[in-house]
Amino acid sequence: MSDPQDNLKGQNPKKGINLYWFYFFFLFFLLMSYLFNATQGAKEISWLEFDEKMLQQGDVAKIIVVNKETAKIYIKGDRLKAKRHKNIPPRIGGSEAGPHYSMQLGSVENFENKLDEAQRNFVSEDKIEVRYVTSTSWSNILVWLLPFFIIVLFWVFMFRRVGRGQMGGNPLFNFGKSTAKLTGHDAKSKVTFEDVAGLKEAKIEVMEVVDFLKNPDHYTKLGAKIPKGVLFVGPPGTGKTLMAKAVAGEAQVPFFSLSGSEFVEMFVGVGASRVRDLFKRAKDKAPSIIFIDEIDAVGRSRHKAHVFQSNDERESTLNQLLAELDGFGENTGVIVLAATNRPDVLDAALLRPGRFDRHIYLELPNKEERKEIFNVHLRPIKRAKDIEVDLLASLTPGFSGADIANICNEAALIAARKKKNLVEKEDFVEARDRIVGGLERKSQIISPKEKRIIAFHEAGHAVVSWHLHHVDSLMKVSIIPRGKSLGAAWYLPEEHKLVTKSQFMDQMCALLGGRAAEELIFNEISTGALDDLEKVTKQAYGMIAHYGLDEEVGPISYYDSTGGNERLLGRPYGEGMARLIDNEVQDLILEMYKKTKGLLIEHKGELEQLAQLLLEKEVAEREDLEQIMGKRNQASQSV
């Protein structure tokens, strides 16, 4: 039972004297003193004005010199009504006692000499009384102390709040505290595993972590230990952060989430302090989960090659993180999830077993997984019944989950822009074209000569790719400018886990088709093939230096999956091998270019017919291509 006295105390707490009222009255007193001093102030004048308007007129009653610095001038009462004294500032209560004017003195001796000389120059009945006084004005002292008092008051106020723990998230005093956002069962995330389409294997591993936190006895009774850390690795947009949000939505435990960049600040030691505070908060609420997004911001390798780029603050933060993950202290019930798309730059000590035990790789979704992702993102969209999700998945090879979500949203925006009630198939196709190629620029002015070059360039790509066996199916050709490109050929890529040498060579021929068509038709070439040549050159170097597909160089690969070669100042091979690779790349590209020109010469009539169609319609669909070049042999497309 509780003590009745305690209850009474809780009901009628004693109210102490509030010091803020004292601060208020003191500030009010200072303000009133300042205003009073300002209203009692005399008008500031110069010696010339004093001599001409007062001394020579005989208006001065007396002069009081204060602190040998300021002369207070009093005007005779009967002269105050003169017009020349109308600008005297009003005084409180309407008093006319004075002083009425004031004048700054540079030197008292100089002032006395000037005054004596001025009085000798005009006849006066009485000499002007001059008195010297020493005065200390409390109002002046208080006004001078006012700024210092306000500063002291501010700091007293701030430190009182700090002492009471009322500063909350103020970075001025809590920069050493963790900035992690806490999500618990009372503030549950709206994302669940049902919202994570595809990624079946990844979901199984993550669901196991969640199940362990809910039912730890099922695992511990067999002597099993749950992994301390789970690292999500994959390209951007594959669902790493979404998976973490699903964990926060499914787990009935506190969930701390933050970004890796939030550890590092300009203050030395803040990162390590925030790591300690984060794990302390997580241990206090165990079992709990910590999610660190973009962990590469703080977990970069401490390799010697990075010695000139090292940051002592980042390194101390990483050391503290390593100690918390697998130090002498117990981290029972705390699981760390992390995400990155740069696993090659992470420190090896961070990736070893006992810290991040499991590495879950999230790859770009295949066709079946893209169908599942489309079904998730199509839920809130009002779409026509004839939309086939299977077709949408086929039209988006190589797209990530974020790309698919963007397509669905863009299709809805396009349909709304056209004042439609439902999102139709052509809206999705247009959204896909816009995301891949950019926004159409139909208003861009292109000269007839350049338009003709563009038409033959795109027709060259189309004809070459149509008659080669190992090039993806061509769906559409357009000479409407999109983004930075002046035209485009749209393909329906097939998904391959392996790419053969024949496929590489046919793809290079298809890329060179535009430049070859320009040379064949106009006997000169333009700069329009820049992007094609860049892709062809990279592809040729990849075949020879990375995949070992060249007979002269042999089965040798200089590809480094760890990224170590990127830190080297030179190439990982000598001058002789570099010369051989360059020669083989040049020979390969020239051979493919010769093959491409021969193919276009053979089908020159189709090239001219397709280019003419593009000049008339600007877009050639699949049906138009089949009408000009005939049915494509589907069996020849397979490897």
C-alpha positions as CSV (number, residue, x, y, z in Angstrom):
1,M,0.0,0.0,0.0
2,S,1.1,3.5,-0.7
3,D,1.6,6.1,2.0
4,P,-1.4,8.6,2.3
5,Q,1.1,11.3,2.9
6,D,2.7,10.5,-0.4
7,N,-0.7,10.8,-2.1
8,L,-1.3,14.2,-0.5
9,K,2.1,15.3,-1.6
10,G,1.4,14.2,-5.1
11,Q,-2.0,16.1,-5.0
12,N,-0.7,19.3,-3.5
13,P,2.8,19.9,-4.5
14,K,4.5,22.9,-3.0
15,K,5.2,25.7,-5.4
16,G,8.6,27.3,-4.9
17,I,9.5,30.8,-5.9
18,N,9.8,31.1,-9.6
19,L,13.0,32.9,-10.4
20,Y,11.8,33.8,-13.9
21,W,9.6,36.5,-12.3
22,F,12.7,38.0,-10.8
23,Y,14.4,37.9,-14.1
24,F,11.3,39.6,-15.7
25,F,11.1,42.5,-13.2
26,F,14.9,43.1,-13.4
27,L,14.7,43.3,-17.2
28,F,11.7,45.5,-17.0
29,F,13.6,47.8,-14.6
30,L,16.6,48.0,-16.9
31,L,14.3,48.7,-19.9
32,M,12.5,51.5,-18.0
33,S,15.8,53.0,-16.8
34,Y,17.0,53.0,-20.4
35,L,13.8,54.7,-21.6
36,F,13.9,57.2,-18.8
37,N,17.5,58.0,-19.6
38,A,16.7,58.4,-23.2
39,T,13.7,60.7,-22.6
40,Q,15.7,62.9,-20.2
41,G,18.5,63.3,-22.6
42,A,19.4,66.8,-23.9
43,K,19.8,67.7,-27.6
44,E,23.4,67.2,-28.8
45,I,24.9,70.3,-30.4
46,S,28.3,71.5,-31.7
47,W,30.4,74.4,-30.6
48,L,29.5,76.5,-33.6
49,E,25.8,76.2,-32.9
50,F,26.3,76.9,-29.2
51,D,28.3,80.0,-30.0
52,E,26.0,81.5,-32.6
53,K,22.5,80.6,-31.3
54,M,23.1,80.7,-27.5
55,L,26.1,82.6,-26.4
56,Q,25.8,85.6,-28.7
57,Q,22.0,85.7,-28.0
58,G,22.5,85.7,-24.2
59,D,20.3,82.6,-23.7
60,V,22.7,80.5,-21.6
61,A,21.8,80.4,-17.9
62,K,24.6,78.1,-16.7
63,I,26.8,75.3,-17.8
64,I,27.6,72.2,-15.9
65,V,30.6,70.1,-17.0
66,V,30.1,66.4,-16.1
67,N,33.2,64.2,-15.6
68,K,35.2,66.6,-17.8
69,E,33.6,65.1,-20.8
70,T,30.2,66.6,-21.4
71,A,28.9,70.1,-21.0
72,K,25.2,70.3,-19.9
73,I,23.8,73.6,-21.1
74,Y,20.8,75.3,-19.3
75,I,18.7,77.9,-21.2
76,K,17.1,80.8,-19.4
77,G,13.4,80.3,-18.8
78,D,12.2,83.4,-20.6
79,R,14.2,82.4,-23.7
80,L,12.8,78.9,-24.1
81,K,9.8,80.1,-26.0
82,A,12.0,81.6,-28.8
83,K,11.7,80.0,-32.2
84,R,15.3,78.9,-32.2
85,H,14.7,76.6,-29.2
86,K,11.6,74.8,-30.5
87,N,13.6,71.6,-31.3
88,I,14.4,70.9,-27.7
89,P,13.2,67.2,-27.0
90,P,10.2,67.0,-24.6
91,R,10.8,65.9,-21.1
92,I,8.7,63.7,-18.8
93,G,6.1,65.7,-16.9
94,G,6.7,68.8,-19.2
95,S,9.5,70.1,-16.9
96,E,11.6,73.0,-18.3
97,A,14.4,72.8,-15.7
98,G,16.9,71.3,-18.1
99,P,19.5,70.6,-19.1
100,H,18.3,71.5,-22.5
101,Y,21.5,70.9,-24.6
102,S,24.6,68.9,-24.3
103,M,28.0,69.1,-26.0
104,Q,31.0,66.7,-26.0
105,L,34.2,68.3,-24.9
106,G,37.5,67.2,-26.4
107,S,39.5,69.2,-23.8
108,V,38.3,71.2,-20.8
109,E,41.1,73.8,-21.1
110,N,40.3,74.3,-24.8
111,F,36.6,74.7,-23.9
112,E,37.4,77.3,-21.2
113,N,39.6,79.3,-23.5
114,K,36.9,79.4,-26.2
115,L,34.2,80.3,-23.7
116,D,36.3,83.2,-22.3
117,E,37.1,84.5,-25.7
118,A,33.4,84.3,-26.8
119,Q,32.2,86.2,-23.7
120,R,34.8,89.0,-24.3
121,N,33.5,89.5,-27.9
122,F,29.9,90.4,-26.7
123,V,28.7,92.6,-23.9
124,S,26.8,90.7,-21.2
125,E,25.6,91.8,-17.8
126,D,26.4,88.5,-16.1
127,K,29.1,86.0,-16.6
128,I,27.9,82.5,-17.4
129,E,28.2,80.2,-14.4
130,V,30.3,77.1,-15.1
131,R,30.4,74.3,-12.6
132,Y,32.3,71.0,-12.7
133,V,30.8,67.8,-11.2
134,T,31.6,64.1,-11.1
135,S,28.6,61.9,-11.5
136,T,27.8,58.2,-11.7
137,S,24.5,57.3,-13.3
138,W,23.1,54.0,-12.2
139,S,20.9,53.9,-15.2
140,N,23.9,54.2,-17.5
141,I,25.7,51.4,-15.6
142,L,22.6,49.1,-15.8
143,V,22.1,49.8,-19.4
144,W,25.7,49.0,-20.1
145,L,25.4,45.7,-18.1
146,L,22.1,44.7,-19.9
147,P,23.7,42.7,-22.8
148,F,25.9,40.8,-20.4
149,F,23.0,40.0,-18.2
150,I,20.9,38.7,-21.1
151,I,23.7,36.4,-22.1
152,V,24.1,35.1,-18.6
153,L,20.3,34.6,-18.3
154,F,20.2,32.7,-21.5
155,W,22.9,30.2,-20.4
156,V,21.3,29.8,-17.0
157,F,18.0,29.0,-18.7
158,M,19.7,26.5,-21.1
159,F,21.6,24.7,-18.3
160,R,18.6,24.5,-16.1
161,R,16.7,22.7,-18.9
162,V,19.7,20.4,-19.4
163,G,19.7,19.5,-15.8
164,R,16.0,18.7,-15.9
165,G,16.5,16.6,-19.0
166,Q,14.2,18.8,-21.1
167,M,16.6,19.4,-24.0
168,G,15.1,16.5,-26.0
169,G,16.9,16.3,-29.4
170,N,18.7,19.6,-29.1
171,P,22.0,19.0,-31.1
172,L,23.8,21.6,-29.1
173,F,23.9,19.4,-26.0
174,N,23.0,15.9,-27.4
175,F,25.5,15.7,-30.3
176,G,27.0,12.7,-28.5
177,K,23.7,10.9,-28.4
178,S,22.4,8.5,-31.0
179,T,20.0,9.9,-33.6
180,A,18.4,6.5,-34.3
181,K,14.6,6.5,-34.7
182,L,12.8,4.0,-32.5
183,T,9.9,2.0,-33.9
184,G,8.1,-0.2,-31.4
185,H,4.9,-2.3,-31.3
186,D,3.0,0.9,-30.4
187,A,4.3,2.7,-33.5
188,K,4.3,-0.2,-35.9
189,S,5.7,0.2,-39.5
190,K,3.0,-0.1,-42.1
191,V,5.2,-2.3,-44.3
192,T,5.1,-6.1,-43.9
193,F,6.5,-9.1,-45.7
194,E,3.4,-9.1,-47.9
195,D,4.6,-5.9,-49.4
196,V,8.0,-7.4,-50.3
197,A,7.5,-9.1,-53.6
198,G,10.1,-11.5,-55.0
199,L,13.2,-12.0,-52.9
200,K,11.9,-15.3,-51.5
201,E,15.2,-16.6,-50.2
202,A,16.0,-13.3,-48.6
203,K,12.6,-13.2,-46.9
204,I,13.1,-16.7,-45.5
205,E,16.4,-15.7,-43.8
206,V,15.0,-12.5,-42.4
207,M,11.8,-14.1,-41.2
208,E,14.0,-16.5,-39.3
209,V,15.5,-13.6,-37.5
210,V,12.1,-12.2,-36.6
211,D,10.9,-15.6,-35.5
212,F,13.9,-16.0,-33.2
213,L,13.1,-12.7,-31.5
214,K,9.5,-13.8,-31.0
215,N,10.2,-17.4,-30.0
216,P,13.9,-17.7,-28.8
217,D,13.2,-20.9,-26.9
218,H,12.7,-22.9,-30.1
219,Y,16.3,-22.2,-31.1
220,T,18.2,-21.9,-27.8
221,K,17.0,-25.3,-26.5
222,L,18.9,-26.9,-29.3
223,G,22.0,-24.9,-28.6
224,A,21.6,-22.7,-31.7
225,K,22.7,-19.1,-31.8
226,I,21.0,-16.5,-33.9
227,P,23.4,-14.5,-36.2
228,K,24.4,-11.2,-34.6
229,G,24.4,-9.3,-37.9
230,V,22.7,-9.6,-41.3
231,L,24.1,-7.6,-44.2
232,F,21.9,-6.8,-47.2
233,V,23.9,-6.4,-50.4
234,G,22.6,-5.5,-53.8
235,P,22.3,-2.9,-56.5
236,P,20.3,0.3,-55.8
237,G,16.5,-0.2,-55.8
238,T,16.4,-3.9,-55.1
239,G,14.6,-3.6,-51.8
240,K,17.3,-3.5,-49.1
241,T,15.6,-0.7,-47.1
242,L,12.2,-2.1,-47.9
243,M,13.2,-5.4,-46.3
244,A,14.3,-3.6,-43.2
245,K,11.0,-1.8,-43.0
246,A,9.2,-5.1,-43.3
247,V,11.2,-6.4,-40.4
248,A,10.2,-3.4,-38.3
249,G,6.6,-4.0,-39.3
250,E,6.6,-7.8,-38.5
251,A,8.8,-7.9,-35.4
252,Q,7.1,-7.1,-32.1
253,V,10.3,-5.7,-30.7
254,P,11.9,-2.2,-30.6
255,F,13.5,-1.3,-33.9
256,F,16.2,1.3,-34.2
257,S,16.9,2.7,-37.7
258,L,19.5,5.2,-38.8
259,S,21.9,6.0,-41.6
260,G,25.6,5.3,-41.5
261,S,26.4,9.0,-42.2
262,E,24.6,10.0,-38.9
263,F,27.5,8.6,-36.9
264,V,30.2,11.0,-38.3
265,E,30.2,14.6,-37.3
266,M,32.7,17.5,-37.3
267,F,33.3,16.9,-33.5
268,V,36.0,14.4,-32.7
269,G,34.7,11.4,-30.8
270,V,31.1,12.0,-31.6
271,G,30.8,8.9,-33.8
272,A,32.1,6.5,-31.3
273,S,29.9,8.1,-28.6
274,R,26.8,7.7,-30.8
275,V,27.7,4.0,-31.4
276,R,28.0,3.4,-27.6
277,D,24.7,5.2,-27.0
278,L,22.9,3.3,-29.7
279,F,23.9,-0.1,-28.4
280,K,23.2,1.0,-24.8
281,R,19.6,2.0,-25.8
282,A,19.2,-1.3,-27.8
283,K,20.4,-3.4,-24.8
284,D,18.1,-1.6,-22.4
285,K,15.2,-2.6,-24.7
286,A,16.4,-6.1,-25.6
287,P,15.3,-8.1,-27.5
288,S,15.7,-5.4,-30.2
289,I,16.9,-4.8,-33.8
290,I,19.3,-2.1,-35.1
291,F,19.2,-1.2,-38.8
292,I,22.1,0.8,-40.3
293,D,21.4,2.0,-43.8
294,E,24.3,2.7,-46.1
295,I,26.8,1.3,-43.7
296,D,29.7,1.9,-46.1
297,A,29.6,5.5,-44.9
298,V,31.2,4.4,-41.6
299,G,32.5,0.9,-42.4
300,R,35.0,1.7,-45.1
301,S,38.1,-0.5,-45.3
302,R,41.2,0.6,-43.3
303,H,43.4,-0.6,-46.2
304,K,46.9,0.9,-46.6
305,A,45.8,2.2,-50.0
306,H,43.3,4.5,-48.2
307,V,45.9,6.0,-45.9
308,F,45.8,9.3,-47.6
309,Q,42.0,9.3,-47.5
310,S,41.6,8.2,-44.0
311,N,39.5,10.0,-41.5
312,D,40.5,9.4,-37.8
313,E,36.9,10.1,-36.7
314,R,35.5,7.6,-39.1
315,E,38.1,5.0,-38.1
316,S,37.4,5.5,-34.4
317,T,33.7,5.1,-35.1
318,L,34.3,1.9,-37.0
319,N,36.5,0.5,-34.2
320,Q,33.7,1.2,-31.7
321,L,31.2,-0.5,-33.9
322,L,33.4,-3.6,-34.2
323,A,33.8,-3.7,-30.4
324,E,30.1,-3.4,-29.9
325,L,29.3,-6.1,-32.4
326,D,31.7,-8.7,-30.9
327,G,33.5,-7.3,-27.9
328,F,33.9,-8.6,-24.4
329,G,30.5,-7.2,-23.5
330,E,27.4,-9.3,-24.0
331,N,25.0,-8.2,-26.8
332,T,22.3,-10.7,-25.9
333,G,19.0,-10.0,-27.8
334,V,20.4,-7.3,-30.1
335,I,20.5,-8.1,-33.8
336,V,22.1,-5.7,-36.3
337,L,20.8,-5.3,-39.8
338,A,22.8,-3.3,-42.4
339,A,22.5,-2.4,-46.0
340,T,24.9,-1.3,-48.7
341,N,25.5,-1.4,-52.4
342,R,29.2,-1.1,-52.0
343,P,30.4,-4.3,-50.3
344,D,33.8,-4.1,-51.9
345,V,34.7,-1.1,-49.8
346,L,33.7,-2.5,-46.4
347,D,36.4,-3.5,-43.9
348,A,37.2,-7.2,-43.7
349,A,36.9,-7.2,-39.9
350,L,33.3,-6.0,-40.2
351,L,32.3,-8.9,-42.5
352,R,33.9,-11.8,-40.6
353,P,31.7,-14.4,-38.8
354,G,30.7,-13.3,-35.4
355,R,29.8,-9.8,-36.6
356,F,27.9,-9.9,-39.8
357,D,27.4,-13.6,-40.0
358,R,25.0,-13.6,-43.0
359,H,25.3,-11.8,-46.2
360,I,22.0,-11.7,-48.1
361,Y,22.5,-10.7,-51.8
362,L,19.5,-9.0,-53.4
363,E,19.8,-9.2,-57.2
364,L,17.7,-7.6,-59.9
365,P,14.4,-9.5,-60.2
366,N,13.8,-12.0,-62.9
367,K,10.5,-12.1,-64.9
368,E,8.5,-14.0,-62.4
369,E,9.7,-11.8,-59.5
370,R,8.9,-8.7,-61.6
371,K,5.3,-10.0,-62.0
372,E,5.0,-10.2,-58.2
373,I,6.4,-6.7,-57.8
374,F,4.0,-5.4,-60.4
375,N,1.1,-7.0,-58.6
376,V,2.1,-5.2,-55.4
377,H,2.5,-1.8,-56.9
378,L,-0.7,-2.1,-59.1
379,R,-2.9,-2.6,-56.0
380,P,-3.8,1.1,-55.5
381,I,-4.0,1.9,-59.3
382,K,-7.3,1.9,-61.1
383,R,-6.3,0.1,-64.3
384,A,-8.1,-1.3,-67.3
385,K,-9.0,-5.0,-67.3
386,D,-7.0,-5.8,-70.5
387,I,-3.7,-5.1,-68.9
388,E,-1.5,-8.2,-68.7
389,V,1.0,-8.2,-65.9
390,D,3.0,-10.9,-67.7
391,L,3.5,-8.5,-70.6
392,L,4.5,-5.6,-68.3
393,A,7.1,-7.9,-66.7
394,S,8.4,-8.9,-70.2
395,L,8.7,-5.2,-71.2
396,T,10.9,-4.4,-68.1
397,P,14.0,-6.6,-68.1
398,G,16.8,-5.5,-65.9
399,F,14.4,-3.2,-63.9
400,S,14.7,-3.1,-60.1
401,G,11.7,-2.9,-57.7
402,A,12.2,0.8,-57.4
403,D,12.1,1.2,-61.2
404,I,8.8,-0.8,-61.4
405,A,7.2,1.3,-58.7
406,N,8.3,4.4,-60.7
407,I,6.7,2.9,-63.9
408,C,3.4,2.3,-62.2
409,N,3.3,5.8,-60.7
410,E,4.4,7.4,-64.0
411,A,1.6,5.5,-65.9
412,A,-1.0,6.7,-63.5
413,L,0.3,10.3,-64.0
414,I,0.2,10.0,-67.8
415,A,-3.4,8.7,-67.6
416,A,-4.4,11.5,-65.3
417,R,-2.8,14.0,-67.6
418,K,-5.0,12.6,-70.4
419,K,-8.1,12.9,-68.3
420,K,-8.7,9.1,-68.3
421,N,-10.7,7.2,-65.8
422,L,-8.5,4.1,-66.0
423,V,-4.8,3.5,-66.6
424,E,-4.5,1.6,-69.9
425,K,-1.8,-0.5,-71.6
426,E,-0.4,2.3,-73.7
427,D,0.1,4.4,-70.6
428,F,2.4,1.8,-69.2
429,V,4.3,1.5,-72.5
430,E,4.7,5.2,-72.6
431,A,5.8,5.3,-69.0
432,R,8.4,2.7,-69.7
433,D,9.7,4.6,-72.8
434,R,9.9,7.8,-70.8
435,I,11.8,6.3,-67.9
436,V,14.2,4.4,-70.2
437,G,14.7,7.1,-72.9
438,G,13.6,10.3,-71.3
439,L,10.8,12.7,-72.1
440,E,9.7,13.2,-75.6
441,R,10.9,16.5,-77.1
442,K,8.6,16.9,-80.2
443,S,9.0,20.6,-80.1
444,Q,12.7,20.4,-80.8
445,I,13.5,21.9,-84.2
446,I,15.7,19.7,-86.4
447,S,16.7,20.6,-89.9
448,P,15.5,18.3,-92.7
449,K,19.1,17.3,-93.5
450,E,19.8,16.2,-89.8
451,K,16.4,14.5,-89.6
452,R,17.3,12.4,-92.7
453,I,20.6,11.4,-91.1
454,I,18.9,10.4,-87.9
455,A,16.3,8.4,-89.9
456,F,19.0,6.3,-91.7
457,H,21.0,6.0,-88.5
458,E,18.1,4.4,-86.6
459,A,17.1,2.4,-89.7
460,G,20.7,1.0,-89.8
461,H,20.3,-0.2,-86.2
462,A,17.0,-1.8,-87.0
463,V,18.0,-3.6,-90.2
464,V,21.2,-5.0,-88.7
465,S,19.6,-6.2,-85.5
466,W,16.7,-7.7,-87.5
467,H,18.9,-10.0,-89.6
468,L,21.4,-11.1,-86.8
469,H,20.6,-14.2,-84.9
470,H,21.8,-13.3,-81.4
471,V,20.2,-9.8,-81.0
472,D,17.1,-9.2,-78.9
473,S,13.7,-8.8,-80.6
474,L,13.2,-5.3,-82.0
475,M,9.8,-3.8,-81.0
476,K,9.9,-0.2,-82.2
477,V,12.1,2.4,-83.9
478,S,11.6,6.1,-83.4
479,I,13.3,9.3,-84.5
480,I,11.4,11.5,-82.0
481,P,14.0,13.1,-79.6
482,R,14.0,11.7,-76.1
483,G,16.2,13.1,-73.3
484,K,19.6,13.5,-74.8
485,S,19.1,11.1,-77.7
486,L,17.7,12.1,-81.1
487,G,16.2,8.7,-81.9
488,A,16.0,5.2,-80.4
489,A,15.4,1.6,-81.2
490,W,13.4,-0.4,-78.6
491,Y,14.2,-4.0,-77.9
492,L,12.6,-6.8,-75.9
493,P,15.6,-8.3,-74.2
494,E,15.7,-11.9,-73.2
495,E,17.2,-12.8,-69.9
496,H,20.5,-14.7,-70.0
497,K,22.7,-15.8,-67.2
498,L,25.4,-16.5,-69.7
499,V,26.5,-14.6,-72.8
500,T,28.5,-16.3,-75.5
501,K,31.1,-14.8,-77.8
502,S,28.7,-15.0,-80.8
503,Q,26.1,-12.9,-78.8
504,F,28.7,-10.3,-77.9
505,M,29.8,-10.0,-81.6
506,D,26.2,-9.7,-82.9
507,Q,25.4,-7.0,-80.3
508,M,28.4,-5.1,-81.3
509,C,27.3,-5.2,-85.0
510,A,23.8,-4.0,-84.0
511,L,25.4,-1.0,-82.2
512,L,27.6,-0.2,-85.2
513,G,24.6,-0.3,-87.6
514,G,23.8,3.4,-87.3
515,R,27.3,4.6,-88.1
516,A,27.7,2.1,-91.0
517,A,24.4,3.2,-92.5
518,E,25.5,6.9,-92.4
519,E,28.7,6.0,-94.2
520,L,26.9,3.8,-96.8
521,I,24.2,6.3,-97.7
522,F,25.9,9.7,-97.3
523,N,29.6,8.7,-97.8
524,E,30.4,10.6,-94.6
525,I,29.9,10.1,-90.9
526,S,28.6,12.3,-88.0
527,T,28.9,12.6,-84.3
528,G,25.6,10.8,-83.7
529,A,27.2,7.5,-83.0
530,L,29.1,8.6,-79.9
531,D,27.1,6.6,-77.4
532,D,27.2,3.5,-79.7
533,L,30.9,3.7,-80.1
534,E,31.4,4.1,-76.3
535,K,29.3,0.9,-75.7
536,V,31.1,-1.0,-78.4
537,T,34.5,-0.1,-77.0
538,K,33.6,-1.1,-73.5
539,Q,32.1,-4.3,-74.7
540,A,35.3,-5.2,-76.7
541,Y,37.6,-4.5,-73.7
542,G,35.3,-6.6,-71.5
543,M,35.4,-9.5,-73.9
544,I,39.2,-9.5,-74.2
545,A,40.5,-8.2,-70.8
546,H,37.7,-9.5,-68.5
547,Y,36.0,-12.6,-70.0
548,G,39.0,-14.1,-71.8
549,L,37.2,-14.5,-75.1
550,D,40.1,-13.6,-77.3
551,E,42.4,-16.2,-78.9
552,E,45.5,-14.1,-78.9
553,V,45.3,-12.9,-75.3
554,G,44.0,-16.2,-74.2
555,P,41.9,-17.3,-71.2
556,I,43.2,-14.5,-68.9
557,S,41.0,-12.1,-66.9
558,Y,42.1,-8.9,-65.4
559,Y,38.8,-8.3,-63.7
560,D,39.0,-7.7,-60.0
561,S,35.7,-8.3,-58.1
562,T,37.2,-6.9,-54.9
563,G,37.8,-3.5,-56.4
564,G,41.5,-3.6,-55.5
565,N,42.7,-2.6,-59.0
566,E,40.7,0.6,-58.7
567,R,43.0,1.8,-56.0
568,L,46.1,1.2,-58.1
569,L,47.6,4.1,-60.0
570,G,48.4,1.9,-63.1
571,R,47.1,-1.2,-64.9
572,P,47.4,-4.7,-63.4
573,Y,49.4,-5.8,-66.4
574,G,52.5,-4.6,-68.3
575,E,53.0,-2.5,-71.4
576,G,53.4,-5.5,-73.7
577,M,50.0,-6.9,-72.6
578,A,48.4,-3.5,-72.8
579,R,49.6,-3.1,-76.4
580,L,48.3,-6.5,-77.3
581,I,44.9,-5.9,-75.7
582,D,44.6,-2.5,-77.5
583,N,45.4,-4.1,-80.9
584,E,43.0,-7.0,-80.4
585,V,40.2,-4.5,-79.4
586,Q,40.9,-2.4,-82.5
587,D,40.9,-5.5,-84.8
588,L,37.7,-6.9,-83.3
589,I,35.8,-3.6,-83.7
590,L,37.0,-3.1,-87.3
591,E,36.0,-6.7,-88.1
592,M,32.5,-6.2,-86.7
593,Y,32.2,-2.9,-88.6
594,K,33.1,-4.5,-91.8
595,K,30.6,-7.3,-91.2
596,T,27.9,-4.7,-90.4
597,K,28.5,-2.7,-93.7
598,G,28.3,-5.9,-95.7
599,L,25.0,-6.8,-94.1
600,L,23.6,-3.3,-94.8
601,I,24.8,-3.5,-98.5
602,E,22.9,-6.8,-98.8
603,H,19.7,-5.2,-97.4
604,K,20.1,-1.7,-98.7
605,G,16.6,-1.6,-100.2
606,E,15.1,-2.4,-96.7
607,L,17.3,0.3,-95.2
608,E,16.0,3.0,-97.6
609,Q,12.4,1.9,-97.3
610,L,12.5,1.9,-93.4
611,A,14.2,5.3,-93.3
612,Q,11.6,6.7,-95.6
613,L,8.8,5.4,-93.4
614,L,10.5,7.0,-90.3
615,L,10.7,10.3,-92.1
616,E,6.9,10.1,-92.8
617,K,5.6,8.7,-89.5
618,E,8.6,9.2,-87.1
619,V,7.7,5.9,-85.4
620,A,7.8,2.3,-86.9
621,E,6.1,-0.3,-84.9
622,R,6.6,-4.1,-84.9
623,E,4.0,-4.6,-87.7
624,D,5.7,-2.0,-89.9
625,L,9.1,-3.7,-89.4
626,E,7.6,-7.1,-90.4
627,Q,6.0,-5.6,-93.5
628,I,9.3,-4.2,-94.7
629,M,11.8,-6.9,-93.7
630,G,9.5,-9.9,-93.3
631,K,8.9,-12.2,-90.4
632,R,11.9,-12.7,-88.2
633,N,13.1,-16.3,-87.6
634,Q,12.4,-16.8,-83.9
635,A,14.4,-19.9,-83.8
636,S,17.5,-18.0,-84.8
637,Q,17.3,-15.8,-81.7
638,S,18.2,-18.5,-79.3
639,V,21.8,-19.2,-78.4
